[in-house]
Amino acid sequence: MTELKNKLAELVAACWKDEGLKTRFMADPGSVPNEHGMEDV
């Protein structure tokens, strides 16, 4: 579970830095985590 939390934290940080990623994540919250190795989210 800790690994998943770390990946999620990395994704959130990446969204802060990349407006395009944030927009994609907000529009499709299922596929973006999958792209970042979080298939179980």
PDB file of N, H, CA, C and O in Angstrom:
ATOM      1  N   MET A   1       0.821  -1.196   0.000  1.00  0.00           N
ATOM      2  CA  MET A   1       0.000   0.000   0.000  1.00  0.00           C
ATOM      3  C   MET A   1       0.867   1.263   0.000  1.00  0.00           C
ATOM      4  O   MET A   1       0.515   2.264  -0.624  1.00  0.00           O
ATOM      5  N   THR A   2       1.982   1.208   0.692  1.00  0.00           N
ATOM      6  H   THR A   2       2.267   0.395   1.198  1.00  0.00           H
ATOM      7  CA  THR A   2       2.868   2.372   0.749  1.00  0.00           C
ATOM      8  C   THR A   2       3.394   2.729  -0.635  1.00  0.00           C
ATOM      9  O   THR A   2       3.508   3.908  -0.969  1.00  0.00           O
ATOM     10  N   GLU A   3       3.716   1.718  -1.446  1.00  0.00           N
ATOM     11  H   GLU A   3       3.623   0.760  -1.175  1.00  0.00           H
ATOM     12  CA  GLU A   3       4.205   1.973  -2.794  1.00  0.00           C
ATOM     13  C   GLU A   3       3.140   2.698  -3.621  1.00  0.00           C
ATOM     14  O   GLU A   3       3.457   3.615  -4.378  1.00  0.00           O
ATOM     15  N   LEU A   4       1.898   2.292  -3.476  1.00  0.00           N
ATOM     16  H   LEU A   4       1.641   1.547  -2.861  1.00  0.00           H
ATOM     17  CA  LEU A   4       0.802   2.935  -4.189  1.00  0.00           C
ATOM     18  C   LEU A   4       0.646   4.388  -3.745  1.00  0.00           C
ATOM     19  O   LEU A   4       0.442   5.273  -4.576  1.00  0.00           O
ATOM     20  N   LYS A   5       0.740   4.635  -2.445  1.00  0.00           N
ATOM     21  H   LYS A   5       0.906   3.916  -1.769  1.00  0.00           H
ATOM     22  CA  LYS A   5       0.650   6.009  -1.932  1.00  0.00           C
ATOM     23  C   LYS A   5       1.789   6.861  -2.474  1.00  0.00           C
ATOM     24  O   LYS A   5       1.580   8.025  -2.818  1.00  0.00           O
ATOM     25  N   ASN A   6       2.988   6.299  -2.556  1.00  0.00           N
ATOM     26  H   ASN A   6       3.157   5.354  -2.276  1.00  0.00           H
ATOM     27  CA  ASN A   6       4.134   7.035  -3.094  1.00  0.00           C
ATOM     28  C   ASN A   6       3.924   7.383  -4.560  1.00  0.00           C
ATOM     29  O   ASN A   6       4.227   8.497  -4.987  1.00  0.00           O
ATOM     30  N   LYS A   7       3.400   6.421  -5.340  1.00  0.00           N
ATOM     31  H   LYS A   7       3.154   5.516  -4.993  1.00  0.00           H
ATOM     32  CA  LYS A   7       3.142   6.688  -6.755  1.00  0.00           C
ATOM     33  C   LYS A   7       2.075   7.760  -6.911  1.00  0.00           C
ATOM     34  O   LYS A   7       2.184   8.627  -7.779  1.00  0.00           O
ATOM     35  N   LEU A   8       1.046   7.707  -6.075  1.00  0.00           N
ATOM     36  H   LEU A   8       0.958   7.003  -5.370  1.00  0.00           H
ATOM     37  CA  LEU A   8      -0.005   8.718  -6.141  1.00  0.00           C
ATOM     38  C   LEU A   8       0.549  10.092  -5.786  1.00  0.00           C
ATOM     39  O   LEU A   8       0.201  11.082  -6.429  1.00  0.00           O
ATOM     40  N   ALA A   9       1.399  10.165  -4.776  1.00  0.00           N
ATOM     41  H   ALA A   9       1.682   9.361  -4.253  1.00  0.00           H
ATOM     42  CA  ALA A   9       2.020  11.436  -4.393  1.00  0.00           C
ATOM     43  C   ALA A   9       2.878  11.977  -5.533  1.00  0.00           C
ATOM     44  O   ALA A   9       2.884  13.183  -5.782  1.00  0.00           O
ATOM     45  N   GLU A  10       3.600  11.102  -6.227  1.00  0.00           N
ATOM     46  H   GLU A  10       3.595  10.122  -6.025  1.00  0.00           H
ATOM     47  CA  GLU A  10       4.410  11.523  -7.365  1.00  0.00           C
ATOM     48  C   GLU A  10       3.532  12.051  -8.493  1.00  0.00           C
ATOM     49  O   GLU A  10       3.879  13.033  -9.149  1.00  0.00           O
ATOM     50  N   LEU A  11       2.392  11.396  -8.717  1.00  0.00           N
ATOM     51  H   LEU A  11       2.110  10.598  -8.184  1.00  0.00           H
ATOM     52  CA  LEU A  11       1.471  11.847  -9.763  1.00  0.00           C
ATOM     53  C   LEU A  11       0.888  13.212  -9.417  1.00  0.00           C
ATOM     54  O   LEU A  11       0.792  14.079 -10.285  1.00  0.00           O
ATOM     55  N   VAL A  12       0.503  13.412  -8.177  1.00  0.00           N
ATOM     56  H   VAL A  12       0.582  12.708  -7.471  1.00  0.00           H
ATOM     57  CA  VAL A  12      -0.038  14.711  -7.753  1.00  0.00           C
ATOM     58  C   VAL A  12       1.022  15.803  -7.929  1.00  0.00           C
ATOM     59  O   VAL A  12       0.715  16.891  -8.417  1.00  0.00           O
ATOM     60  N   ALA A  13       2.246  15.521  -7.539  1.00  0.00           N
ATOM     61  H   ALA A  13       2.495  14.637  -7.143  1.00  0.00           H
ATOM     62  CA  ALA A  13       3.328  16.497  -7.707  1.00  0.00           C
ATOM     63  C   ALA A  13       3.547  16.800  -9.187  1.00  0.00           C
ATOM     64  O   ALA A  13       3.781  17.950  -9.560  1.00  0.00           O
ATOM     65  N   ALA A  14       3.472  15.779 -10.020  1.00  0.00           N
ATOM     66  H   ALA A  14       3.282  14.845  -9.717  1.00  0.00           H
ATOM     67  CA  ALA A  14       3.640  15.991 -11.456  1.00  0.00           C
ATOM     68  C   ALA A  14       2.508  16.854 -12.012  1.00  0.00           C
ATOM     69  O   ALA A  14       2.733  17.672 -12.905  1.00  0.00           O
ATOM     70  N   CYS A  15       1.298  16.677 -11.491  1.00  0.00           N
ATOM     71  H   CYS A  15       1.115  16.013 -10.766  1.00  0.00           H
ATOM     72  CA  CYS A  15       0.160  17.491 -11.921  1.00  0.00           C
ATOM     73  C   CYS A  15       0.348  18.953 -11.538  1.00  0.00           C
ATOM     74  O   CYS A  15      -0.082  19.843 -12.272  1.00  0.00           O
ATOM     75  N   TRP A  16       0.985  19.212 -10.398  1.00  0.00           N
ATOM     76  H   TRP A  16       1.335  18.490  -9.802  1.00  0.00           H
ATOM     77  CA  TRP A  16       1.261  20.601  -9.994  1.00  0.00           C
ATOM     78  C   TRP A  16       2.201  21.270 -10.984  1.00  0.00           C
ATOM     79  O   TRP A  16       2.079  22.463 -11.263  1.00  0.00           O
ATOM     80  N   LYS A  17       3.141  20.492 -11.513  1.00  0.00           N
ATOM     81  H   LYS A  17       3.240  19.523 -11.286  1.00  0.00           H
ATOM     82  CA  LYS A  17       4.157  21.036 -12.410  1.00  0.00           C
ATOM     83  C   LYS A  17       3.703  21.095 -13.860  1.00  0.00           C
ATOM     84  O   LYS A  17       4.191  21.924 -14.629  1.00  0.00           O
ATOM     85  N   ASP A  18       2.773  20.223 -14.243  1.00  0.00           N
ATOM     86  H   ASP A  18       2.377  19.549 -13.619  1.00  0.00           H
ATOM     87  CA  ASP A  18       2.386  20.077 -15.648  1.00  0.00           C
ATOM     88  C   ASP A  18       0.880  20.278 -15.791  1.00  0.00           C
ATOM     89  O   ASP A  18       0.093  19.385 -15.477  1.00  0.00           O
ATOM     90  N   GLU A  19       0.492  21.445 -16.263  1.00  0.00           N
ATOM     91  H   GLU A  19       1.131  22.170 -16.518  1.00  0.00           H
ATOM     92  CA  GLU A  19      -0.931  21.778 -16.383  1.00  0.00           C
ATOM     93  C   GLU A  19      -1.649  20.830 -17.348  1.00  0.00           C
ATOM     94  O   GLU A  19      -2.814  20.493 -17.137  1.00  0.00           O
ATOM     95  N   GLY A  20      -0.956  20.403 -18.402  1.00  0.00           N
ATOM     96  H   GLY A  20      -0.009  20.677 -18.573  1.00  0.00           H
ATOM     97  CA  GLY A  20      -1.556  19.471 -19.352  1.00  0.00           C
ATOM     98  C   GLY A  20      -1.880  18.132 -18.707  1.00  0.00           C
ATOM     99  O   GLY A  20      -2.943  17.559 -18.948  1.00  0.00           O
ATOM    100  N   LEU A  21      -0.964  17.636 -17.888  1.00  0.00           N
ATOM    101  H   LEU A  21      -0.100  18.101 -17.692  1.00  0.00           H
ATOM    102  CA  LEU A  21      -1.195  16.385 -17.172  1.00  0.00           C
ATOM    103  C   LEU A  21      -2.355  16.546 -16.198  1.00  0.00           C
ATOM    104  O   LEU A  21      -3.201  15.659 -16.084  1.00  0.00           O
ATOM    105  N   LYS A  22      -2.394  17.662 -15.504  1.00  0.00           N
ATOM    106  H   LYS A  22      -1.706  18.382 -15.597  1.00  0.00           H
ATOM    107  CA  LYS A  22      -3.484  17.925 -14.568  1.00  0.00           C
ATOM    108  C   LYS A  22      -4.833  17.935 -15.290  1.00  0.00           C
ATOM    109  O   LYS A  22      -5.809  17.365 -14.801  1.00  0.00           O
ATOM    110  N   THR A  23      -4.880  18.577 -16.437  1.00  0.00           N
ATOM    111  H   THR A  23      -4.087  19.040 -16.833  1.00  0.00           H
ATOM    112  CA  THR A  23      -6.113  18.641 -17.216  1.00  0.00           C
ATOM    113  C   THR A  23      -6.552  17.244 -17.643  1.00  0.00           C
ATOM    114  O   THR A  23      -7.728  16.897 -17.534  1.00  0.00           O
ATOM    115  N   ARG A  24      -5.601  16.443 -18.131  1.00  0.00           N
ATOM    116  H   ARG A  24      -4.645  16.725 -18.219  1.00  0.00           H
ATOM    117  CA  ARG A  24      -5.915  15.063 -18.521  1.00  0.00           C
ATOM    118  C   ARG A  24      -6.382  14.246 -17.333  1.00  0.00           C
ATOM    119  O   ARG A  24      -7.325  13.463 -17.454  1.00  0.00           O
ATOM    120  N   PHE A  25      -5.740  14.414 -16.189  1.00  0.00           N
ATOM    121  H   PHE A  25      -4.974  15.049 -16.091  1.00  0.00           H
ATOM    122  CA  PHE A  25      -6.098  13.660 -14.982  1.00  0.00           C
ATOM    123  C   PHE A  25      -7.503  14.029 -14.518  1.00  0.00           C
ATOM    124  O   PHE A  25      -8.270  13.160 -14.104  1.00  0.00           O
ATOM    125  N   MET A  26      -7.836  15.301 -14.585  1.00  0.00           N
ATOM    126  H   MET A  26      -7.213  16.007 -14.921  1.00  0.00           H
ATOM    127  CA  MET A  26      -9.170  15.734 -14.170  1.00  0.00           C
ATOM    128  C   MET A  26     -10.239  15.234 -15.141  1.00  0.00           C
ATOM    129  O   MET A  26     -11.350  14.906 -14.725  1.00  0.00           O
ATOM    130  N   ALA A  27      -9.909  15.175 -16.426  1.00  0.00           N
ATOM    131  H   ALA A  27      -9.007  15.442 -16.764  1.00  0.00           H
ATOM    132  CA  ALA A  27     -10.869  14.739 -17.434  1.00  0.00           C
ATOM    133  C   ALA A  27     -11.041  13.220 -17.452  1.00  0.00           C
ATOM    134  O   ALA A  27     -12.132  12.723 -17.729  1.00  0.00           O
ATOM    135  N   ASP A  28      -9.976  12.489 -17.159  1.00  0.00           N
ATOM    136  H   ASP A  28      -9.090  12.893 -16.934  1.00  0.00           H
ATOM    137  CA  ASP A  28     -10.013  11.034 -17.226  1.00  0.00           C
ATOM    138  C   ASP A  28      -9.212  10.443 -16.065  1.00  0.00           C
ATOM    139  O   ASP A  28      -8.099   9.956 -16.262  1.00  0.00           O
ATOM    140  N   PRO A  29      -9.778  10.485 -14.855  1.00  0.00           N
ATOM    141  CA  PRO A  29      -9.029  10.054 -13.676  1.00  0.00           C
ATOM    142  C   PRO A  29      -8.743   8.555 -13.627  1.00  0.00           C
ATOM    143  O   PRO A  29      -8.029   8.102 -12.732  1.00  0.00           O
ATOM    144  N   GLY A  30      -9.270   7.789 -14.550  1.00  0.00           N
ATOM    145  H   GLY A  30      -9.850   8.157 -15.277  1.00  0.00           H
ATOM    146  CA  GLY A  30      -9.002   6.352 -14.564  1.00  0.00           C
ATOM    147  C   GLY A  30      -7.766   5.984 -15.349  1.00  0.00           C
ATOM    148  O   GLY A  30      -6.998   5.124 -14.918  1.00  0.00           O
ATOM    149  N   SER A  31      -7.554   6.614 -16.490  1.00  0.00           N
ATOM    150  H   SER A  31      -8.178   7.313 -16.839  1.00  0.00           H
ATOM    151  CA  SER A  31      -6.453   6.187 -17.347  1.00  0.00           C
ATOM    152  C   SER A  31      -5.104   6.791 -16.955  1.00  0.00           C
ATOM    153  O   SER A  31      -4.072   6.138 -17.110  1.00  0.00           O
ATOM    154  N   VAL A  32      -5.098   8.012 -16.457  1.00  0.00           N
ATOM    155  H   VAL A  32      -5.937   8.542 -16.331  1.00  0.00           H
ATOM    156  CA  VAL A  32      -3.819   8.658 -16.124  1.00  0.00           C
ATOM    157  C   VAL A  32      -3.067   7.889 -15.030  1.00  0.00           C
ATOM    158  O   VAL A  32      -1.870   7.652 -15.189  1.00  0.00           O
ATOM    159  N   PRO A  33      -3.711   7.493 -13.934  1.00  0.00           N
ATOM    160  CA  PRO A  33      -2.977   6.680 -12.955  1.00  0.00           C
ATOM    161  C   PRO A  33      -2.461   5.365 -13.540  1.00  0.00           C
ATOM    162  O   PRO A  33      -1.374   4.912 -13.183  1.00  0.00           O
ATOM    163  N   ASN A  34      -3.232   4.756 -14.433  1.00  0.00           N
ATOM    164  H   ASN A  34      -4.115   5.124 -14.723  1.00  0.00           H
ATOM    165  CA  ASN A  34      -2.773   3.525 -15.083  1.00  0.00           C
ATOM    166  C   ASN A  34      -1.484   3.760 -15.855  1.00  0.00           C
ATOM    167  O   ASN A  34      -0.592   2.912 -15.853  1.00  0.00           O
ATOM    168  N   GLU A  35      -1.384   4.901 -16.512  1.00  0.00           N
ATOM    169  H   GLU A  35      -2.109   5.590 -16.514  1.00  0.00           H
ATOM    170  CA  GLU A  35      -0.182   5.251 -17.263  1.00  0.00           C
ATOM    171  C   GLU A  35       1.022   5.410 -16.351  1.00  0.00           C
ATOM    172  O   GLU A  35       2.163   5.294 -16.799  1.00  0.00           O
ATOM    173  N   HIS A  36       0.776   5.675 -15.075  1.00  0.00           N
ATOM    174  H   HIS A  36      -0.151   5.769 -14.711  1.00  0.00           H
ATOM    175  CA  HIS A  36       1.850   5.905 -14.105  1.00  0.00           C
ATOM    176  C   HIS A  36       2.036   4.712 -13.167  1.00  0.00           C
ATOM    177  O   HIS A  36       2.572   4.854 -12.068  1.00  0.00           O
ATOM    178  N   GLY A  37       1.588   3.537 -13.612  1.00  0.00           N
ATOM    179  H   GLY A  37       1.152   3.422 -14.505  1.00  0.00           H
ATOM    180  CA  GLY A  37       1.845   2.309 -12.870  1.00  0.00           C
ATOM    181  C   GLY A  37       0.918   2.047 -11.700  1.00  0.00           C
ATOM    182  O   GLY A  37       1.277   1.295 -10.794  1.00  0.00           O
ATOM    183  N   MET A  38      -0.253   2.639 -11.692  1.00  0.00           N
ATOM    184  H   MET A  38      -0.545   3.250 -12.428  1.00  0.00           H
ATOM    185  CA  MET A  38      -1.214   2.438 -10.597  1.00  0.00           C
ATOM    186  C   MET A  38      -2.481   1.775 -11.133  1.00  0.00           C
ATOM    187  O   MET A  38      -3.550   2.385 -11.143  1.00  0.00           O
ATOM    188  N   GLU A  39      -2.359   0.544 -11.571  1.00  0.00           N
ATOM    189  H   GLU A  39      -1.491   0.048 -11.562  1.00  0.00           H
ATOM    190  CA  GLU A  39      -3.478  -0.162 -12.166  1.00  0.00           C
ATOM    191  C   GLU A  39      -4.625  -0.391 -11.174  1.00  0.00           C
ATOM    192  O   GLU A  39      -5.771  -0.547 -11.594  1.00  0.00           O
ATOM    193  N   ASP A  40      -4.341  -0.414  -9.886  1.00  0.00           N
ATOM    194  H   ASP A  40      -3.410  -0.287  -9.544  1.00  0.00           H
ATOM    195  CA  ASP A  40      -5.339  -0.738  -8.870  1.00  0.00           C
ATOM    196  C   ASP A  40      -6.115   0.475  -8.368  1.00  0.00           C
ATOM    197  O   ASP A  40      -6.966   0.341  -7.488  1.00  0.00           O
ATOM    198  N   VAL A  41      -5.833   1.659  -8.914  1.00  0.00           N
ATOM    199  H   VAL A  41      -5.141   1.768  -9.628  1.00  0.00           H
ATOM    200  CA  VAL A  41      -6.499   2.871  -8.428  1.00  0.00           C
ATOM    201  C   VAL A  41      -7.831   3.030  -9.115  1.00  0.00           C
ATOM    202  O   VAL A  41      -8.553   3.991  -8.848  1.00  0.00           O
TER     203      VAL A  41
END
